[in-house]
Amino acid sequence: MRIGILGSGLMGGKLGTIWARAGHEVVFSYARSEQKLKKLAREAQGNAKAGTPGDAARQADALLLAVHWSRVDDVLKQAGDLSGKPIVNCSLPMNADDTDLAIAHTSSGSEALARKVPKARVVSAFNTVPSEVLFGVFAARRRARKPSLVYCGDDARSKKIAAELIRDVGFDPVDAGPLRIARYTEPFTVLIAQLAYEGDEGPELAYRFERFGRKGAN
Ligand SMILES: NC(=O)c1ccc[n+]([C@@H]2O[C@H](COP(=O)([O-])OP(=O)(O)OC[C@H]3O[C@@H](n4cnc5c(N)ncnc54)[C@H](OP(=O)(O)O)[C@@H]3O)[C@@H](O)[C@H]2O)c1
C-alpha cells in the first residue's frame, strides 16, 4: 500500500517507519523541518520518502493523521482533496495544554474529524497505545500471543485497510464497531496514558483482551 503520514512526530514517525519496514510505500509529511522528514525517510530503511501533506495524500491508499488536535485544520488544508481516502486517525482531541479531552461523551475527536472531511473515510485506530510501545510490538510480531488494538469506523473497506495496518505492526485488531465508539476508546486512552506515564513500570505498555467461556456454552 501507499501510505501518507500526516504528522511525522512520535506516532507518525514510528508508525511510518514500521510500515515502510513491513513493505509499504510511505510518504512522511508535516513536521517543522524538512530535514527531519528526510532523516525519517532515510532511516526507515524501506520504500519511504519525505514530502508535503499534498504529496502524502496524492495517490495514497491510506493516510495516518497524527497531529496535535490544534493542528488538524492546518494539516487537512495542506493535504487538499481527501475524497474517498481512508484516514486512520490516531489524534486525540486534547485541549491546548494536553490536560483533558476537549471533546468527549456526546461526541469524539474522530467523529468531529469525519464532519470536517465528510468525503473521507475515517477510522479511529492506534490512539489507545503509547508511541513508546510500537517498536517493541513490531519486534515481537511473530509471537502467537499478540496485544490487542481497538479500532472503529463506519466504512467497511477502510476498516479492512486499518485492520491490515494494525496487523502489520504486530497487534491483534479488535473491531469495536462504528465510529461513534471512539467516544469510549478516546477516554480509554487517558487511562492507558495514566498507566504508562504515571506508573513506575515505564511507558512501553500495550493491552490484551481475553475472552473466557465459549459461545453457546453454559
Ligand atoms: N505520543 C503518543 O504516545 C500518542 C498516543 C496516542 C495518541 N496520540 C495522539 O496522536 C497525535 C500525535 O501525537 P504525537 O505524540 O505523535 O505528537 P508529536 O510528536 O508532537 O507529532 C506531531 C507532528 O506534527 C508536527 N507539527 C506540529 N506543529 C506543526 C506545524 N506548525 N507545522 C508543521 N508540522 C507541525 C510536529 O513537527 P515536529 O516533528 O517538528 O515537532 C510533529 O511531526 C496527537 O493528537 C496525540 O494526542 C499520541
The ligand as an SDF file (V2000), in Angstrom:
LIG
                    3D

 48 52  0  0  0  0  0  0  0  0999 V2000
    2.5740   10.1080   21.5620 N   0  0  0  0  0  0  0  0  0  0  0  0
    1.7370    9.1800   21.9220 C   0  0  0  0  0  0  0  0  0  0  0  0
    2.1150    8.2220   22.6290 O   0  0  0  0  0  0  0  0  0  0  0  0
    0.2980    9.2150   21.4990 C   0  0  0  0  0  0  0  0  0  0  0  0
   -0.5150    8.1000   21.7810 C   0  0  0  0  0  0  0  0  0  0  0  0
   -1.8360    8.1020   21.3630 C   0  0  0  0  0  0  0  0  0  0  0  0
   -2.3320    9.1920   20.6590 C   0  0  0  0  0  0  0  0  0  0  0  0
   -1.5270   10.2740   20.4000 N   0  0  0  0  0  0  0  0  0  0  0  0
   -2.1100   11.3850   19.6530 C   0  0  0  0  0  0  0  0  0  0  0  0
   -1.5320   11.3540   18.3610 O   0  0  0  0  0  0  0  0  0  0  0  0
   -1.3430   12.6830   17.8640 C   0  0  0  0  0  0  0  0  0  0  0  0
    0.1390   12.8780   17.5440 C   0  0  0  0  0  0  0  0  0  0  0  0
    0.8810   12.7310   18.7480 O   0  0  0  0  0  0  0  0  0  0  0  0
    2.4620   12.7280   18.7420 P   0  0  0  0  0  0  0  0  0  0  0  0
    2.8610   12.3910   20.1300 O   0  0  0  0  0  0  0  0  0  0  0  0
    2.9560   11.9260   17.5860 O   0  0  0  0  0  0  0  0  0  0  0  0
    2.7380   14.2850   18.5090 O   0  0  0  0  0  0  0  0  0  0  0  0
    4.0930   14.9550   18.0550 P   0  0  0  0  0  0  0  0  0  0  0  0
    5.2450   14.0910   18.3640 O   0  0  0  0  0  0  0  0  0  0  0  0
    4.0690   16.3480   18.5830 O   0  0  0  0  0  0  0  0  0  0  0  0
    3.9220   14.9970   16.4650 O   0  0  0  0  0  0  0  0  0  0  0  0
    3.1470   15.9380   15.7920 C   0  0  0  0  0  0  0  0  0  0  0  0
    3.7760   16.2510   14.4510 C   0  0  0  0  0  0  0  0  0  0  0  0
    3.1700   17.4620   13.9600 O   0  0  0  0  0  0  0  0  0  0  0  0
    4.2080   18.3580   13.5800 C   0  0  0  0  0  0  0  0  0  0  0  0
    3.8240   19.7590   13.7370 N   0  0  0  0  0  0  0  0  0  0  0  0
    3.3790   20.3910   14.8320 C   0  0  0  0  0  0  0  0  0  0  0  0
    3.1650   21.6960   14.5800 N   0  0  0  0  0  0  0  0  0  0  0  0
    3.4860   21.8770   13.2820 C   0  0  0  0  0  0  0  0  0  0  0  0
    3.4720   22.9940   12.4300 C   0  0  0  0  0  0  0  0  0  0  0  0
    3.1060   24.1950   12.8520 N   0  0  0  0  0  0  0  0  0  0  0  0
    3.8590   22.8240   11.1430 N   0  0  0  0  0  0  0  0  0  0  0  0
    4.2550   21.6060   10.7000 C   0  0  0  0  0  0  0  0  0  0  0  0
    4.2750   20.4950   11.4700 N   0  0  0  0  0  0  0  0  0  0  0  0
    3.9060   20.6360   12.7330 C   0  0  0  0  0  0  0  0  0  0  0  0
    5.3460   18.0360   14.5230 C   0  0  0  0  0  0  0  0  0  0  0  0
    6.5320   18.5650   13.9930 O   0  0  0  0  0  0  0  0  0  0  0  0
    7.9690   18.3220   14.6850 P   0  0  0  0  0  0  0  0  0  0  0  0
    8.3190   16.9200   14.3460 O   0  0  0  0  0  0  0  0  0  0  0  0
    8.8510   19.2950   14.0170 O   0  0  0  0  0  0  0  0  0  0  0  0
    7.7730   18.5440   16.1420 O   0  0  0  0  0  0  0  0  0  0  0  0
    5.2770   16.5230   14.5560 C   0  0  0  0  0  0  0  0  0  0  0  0
    5.9480   15.9530   13.4530 O   0  0  0  0  0  0  0  0  0  0  0  0
   -1.8480   13.6180   18.9700 C   0  0  0  0  0  0  0  0  0  0  0  0
   -3.1630   14.0120   18.6740 O   0  0  0  0  0  0  0  0  0  0  0  0
   -1.8160   12.7600   20.2280 C   0  0  0  0  0  0  0  0  0  0  0  0
   -2.8110   13.1510   21.1670 O   0  0  0  0  0  0  0  0  0  0  0  0
   -0.2300   10.2970   20.8070 C   0  0  0  0  0  0  0  0  0  0  0  0
  1  2  1  0
  2  3  2  0
  2  4  1  0
  4  5  1  0
  4 48  2  0
  5  6  2  0
  6  7  1  0
  7  8  2  0
  8  9  1  0
  8 48  1  0
  9 10  1  0
  9 46  1  0
 10 11  1  0
 11 12  1  0
 11 44  1  0
 12 13  1  0
 13 14  1  0
 14 15  2  0
 14 16  1  0
 14 17  1  0
 17 18  1  0
 18 19  2  0
 18 20  1  0
 18 21  1  0
 21 22  1  0
 22 23  1  0
 23 24  1  0
 23 42  1  0
 24 25  1  0
 25 26  1  0
 25 36  1  0
 26 27  1  0
 26 35  1  0
 27 28  2  0
 28 29  1  0
 29 30  1  0
 29 35  2  0
 30 31  1  0
 30 32  2  0
 32 33  1  0
 33 34  2  0
 34 35  1  0
 36 37  1  0
 36 42  1  0
 37 38  1  0
 38 39  2  0
 38 40  1  0
 38 41  1  0
 42 43  1  0
 44 45  1  0
 44 46  1  0
 46 47  1  0
M  CHG  2   8   1  16  -1
M  END
$$$$
